[in-house]
Amino acid sequence: MRADILPLCDKHYRAMEPCIAPYSPDYSIDFFRCTDRFCGRCFGERVGYVTPKRDEAPIVAPDQPRCETHGRPMFITSIDRQRILKIRYACPEPGCEHILLQG
């Protein structure tokens, strides 16, 4: 997981924090989770934005933006509320400069 990115939640646009979930004694899953107390949204570099549920596979939204070069789910880096909710997405691939503006 990249430590130099800070995604925003796709529901409230709040900062997300890095987390590690132990999956087994030898393997853990790195992801970001929303800092809103009652939000369950997470961002994982492989699946994008999801709301995990115990014992269920993540449900990936079909409209999740993906990098045209790497095919990876993109994360929200900023939002411009003055310009009718312009959302800026970036690719989590190190060195990738692909940006997507939505809204």
Residue frames as qw, qx, qy, qz and C-alpha x, y, z in Angstrom:
[[0.000, 0.890, 0.456, 0.000, 0.00, 0.00, 0.00],
 [0.373, 0.515, -0.037, 0.771, 1.26, 3.43, -0.85],
 [0.404, -0.559, -0.479, 0.543, 1.85, 5.56, 2.22],
 [0.193, -0.177, 0.097, 0.960, 2.07, 8.82, 0.25],
 [0.214, -0.369, -0.551, -0.717, -1.61, 8.98, -0.80],
 [0.122, 0.211, 0.654, -0.716, -4.56, 10.22, 1.23],
 [0.092, -0.378, -0.746, -0.540, -7.89, 9.34, -0.41],
 [0.358, -0.043, 0.265, -0.894, -11.12, 11.13, 0.39],
 [0.372, 0.268, 0.854, -0.245, -14.29, 9.15, 1.14],
 [0.013, -0.170, -0.654, -0.737, -16.57, 8.91, -1.90],
 [0.227, -0.658, -0.714, -0.081, -19.67, 9.45, 0.27],
 [0.289, -0.892, -0.263, 0.229, -18.75, 12.42, 2.53],
 [0.509, 0.724, -0.135, 0.446, -15.45, 13.57, 0.98],
 [0.522, -0.806, 0.268, -0.079, -13.72, 13.32, 4.35],
 [0.191, 0.643, -0.741, 0.031, -10.10, 12.24, 4.71],
 [0.964, -0.110, -0.213, -0.114, -9.48, 8.51, 5.00],
 [0.327, -0.737, 0.583, -0.098, -6.85, 6.93, 7.24],
 [0.525, 0.353, -0.769, -0.095, -4.56, 3.96, 6.53],
 [0.762, -0.330, 0.385, -0.403, -5.52, 0.70, 8.26],
 [0.293, 0.319, -0.895, -0.107, -4.35, -2.89, 8.38],
 [0.835, -0.173, 0.129, -0.506, -6.78, -5.77, 8.85],
 [0.226, -0.370, 0.901, 0.022, -5.30, -9.12, 9.88],
 [0.764, 0.182, -0.334, -0.521, -6.57, -11.79, 7.54],
 [0.955, -0.109, -0.261, 0.088, -4.43, -14.63, 8.85],
 [0.661, -0.658, 0.111, 0.344, -1.29, -14.90, 11.01],
 [0.590, -0.156, 0.410, 0.678, 0.89, -14.48, 7.91],
 [0.195, 0.383, 0.516, 0.741, -1.19, -12.12, 5.82],
 [0.021, 0.608, 0.454, -0.651, -2.90, -8.77, 6.35],
 [0.326, 0.667, 0.519, 0.424, -4.93, -6.48, 4.11],
 [0.230, -0.277, -0.089, 0.929, -3.95, -2.82, 3.75],
 [0.080, 0.679, 0.601, 0.413, -6.69, -0.30, 3.05],
 [0.016, 0.141, -0.192, 0.971, -7.94, 3.20, 3.90],
 [0.153, -0.595, -0.788, 0.033, -11.11, 3.85, 5.88],
 [0.065, -0.740, -0.215, -0.633, -13.26, 6.94, 6.26],
 [0.248, 0.095, -0.575, 0.774, -12.58, 9.00, 9.38],
 [0.524, -0.328, -0.065, -0.783, -16.30, 9.71, 9.85],
 [0.322, -0.255, 0.789, -0.457, -17.33, 7.78, 12.96],
 [0.680, 0.226, 0.560, -0.415, -20.42, 6.20, 11.43],
 [0.635, 0.603, -0.308, -0.372, -19.17, 5.60, 7.89],
 [0.845, -0.192, 0.493, 0.078, -18.07, 2.15, 6.81],
 [0.694, 0.716, -0.076, -0.008, -16.56, 3.15, 3.45],
 [0.652, -0.481, 0.434, 0.394, -13.08, 1.92, 2.61],
 [0.563, 0.753, -0.278, -0.197, -10.69, 2.31, -0.29],
 [0.780, -0.281, 0.502, 0.247, -8.46, -0.56, -1.34],
 [0.038, 0.603, -0.521, -0.603, -5.96, -0.25, -4.17],
 [0.118, -0.014, 0.938, 0.326, -7.27, -3.46, -5.76],
 [0.069, 0.540, 0.838, 0.035, -11.04, -3.00, -5.37],
 [0.010, -0.476, -0.196, -0.857, -11.54, 0.76, -5.09],
 [0.329, -0.238, 0.361, -0.840, -14.31, 2.13, -2.86],
 [0.543, -0.234, -0.782, -0.197, -16.35, -0.50, -0.99],
 [0.530, -0.490, 0.322, -0.613, -18.36, -0.96, 2.19],
 [0.340, 0.205, -0.916, 0.054, -17.06, -4.25, 3.60],
 [0.778, -0.324, 0.067, -0.534, -19.39, -6.71, 5.29],
 [0.400, -0.433, 0.796, -0.141, -18.23, -9.62, 7.41],
 [0.545, 0.033, 0.836, 0.054, -17.97, -12.94, 5.56],
 [0.596, 0.711, 0.360, -0.096, -18.94, -11.34, 2.21],
 [0.594, 0.152, 0.307, 0.727, -16.88, -10.49, -0.85],
 [0.022, -0.488, -0.077, 0.869, -16.60, -6.74, -1.55],
 [0.460, 0.691, 0.552, 0.073, -19.16, -5.36, -3.97],
 [0.328, -0.235, 0.259, 0.878, -17.39, -3.14, -6.47],
 [0.376, 0.706, 0.278, -0.532, -19.48, -0.36, -8.01],
 [0.702, 0.412, 0.459, 0.356, -19.64, -0.63, -11.81],
 [0.258, 0.924, 0.096, 0.267, -19.06, 3.13, -12.13],
 [0.633, -0.652, 0.155, 0.387, -15.81, 3.06, -10.09],
 [0.401, 0.871, -0.268, -0.097, -13.34, 5.20, -12.13],
 [0.895, -0.166, 0.262, 0.320, -10.29, 3.26, -13.34],
 [0.170, -0.689, 0.428, 0.560, -6.94, 4.42, -14.68],
 [0.759, 0.589, -0.072, -0.270, -6.85, 4.16, -18.48],
 [0.333, 0.666, -0.667, 0.036, -3.19, 3.11, -18.38],
 [0.016, 0.308, -0.901, 0.305, -3.09, 0.63, -15.48],
 [0.558, -0.290, -0.670, -0.395, -6.75, -0.40, -15.09],
 [0.335, -0.182, -0.728, 0.570, -6.55, 0.22, -11.34],
 [0.193, -0.826, -0.527, -0.050, -9.36, 1.83, -9.32],
 [0.260, 0.475, -0.119, 0.832, -8.77, 5.55, -8.86],
 [0.366, -0.550, -0.591, 0.463, -9.17, 7.46, -5.60],
 [0.019, 0.929, 0.253, 0.270, -10.53, 10.94, -4.86],
 [0.577, 0.028, -0.237, 0.781, -7.76, 13.44, -4.17],
 [0.022, -0.212, -0.227, 0.950, -9.79, 16.64, -3.96],
 [0.117, 0.670, 0.722, 0.127, -13.19, 18.19, -4.48],
 [0.092, 0.028, 0.051, 0.994, -14.04, 21.71, -5.66],
 [0.081, 0.577, 0.763, -0.282, -17.44, 22.58, -4.22],
 [0.114, 0.621, 0.034, -0.775, -17.47, 26.05, -5.86],
 [0.258, 0.338, -0.620, -0.659, -17.48, 24.52, -9.33],
 [0.824, 0.014, -0.098, -0.558, -20.60, 22.40, -8.93],
 [0.840, -0.312, 0.430, -0.110, -18.93, 19.51, -7.17],
 [0.634, 0.613, -0.471, -0.021, -15.91, 18.86, -9.42],
 [0.848, -0.432, 0.307, 0.004, -14.21, 15.69, -8.18],
 [0.347, 0.725, -0.592, -0.063, -10.56, 14.93, -8.95],
 [0.973, -0.162, 0.164, -0.027, -9.45, 11.28, -9.12],
 [0.129, 0.742, -0.653, -0.084, -5.88, 9.92, -9.29],
 [0.888, 0.138, -0.435, -0.050, -4.34, 6.52, -9.99],
 [0.697, -0.670, 0.251, -0.039, -2.68, 4.70, -7.03],
 [0.904, 0.219, 0.019, 0.365, 0.08, 3.32, -9.29],
 [0.463, -0.672, 0.117, 0.567, 3.41, 4.91, -8.22],
 [0.287, -0.273, 0.461, 0.794, 4.56, 7.45, -10.81],
 [0.194, 0.531, 0.730, 0.383, 1.26, 7.50, -12.72],
 [0.024, -0.170, -0.079, 0.982, 0.14, 11.03, -13.58],
 [0.168, -0.396, -0.733, -0.527, -3.32, 10.02, -14.89],
 [0.134, 0.207, 0.474, -0.845, -5.99, 12.37, -13.47],
 [0.072, -0.476, -0.771, -0.416, -9.75, 12.24, -14.02],
 [0.162, 0.066, 0.281, -0.944, -12.12, 15.15, -13.36],
 [0.133, -0.433, -0.865, -0.215, -15.76, 14.30, -12.82],
 [0.080, -0.610, -0.575, 0.539, -18.80, 16.44, -12.14]]
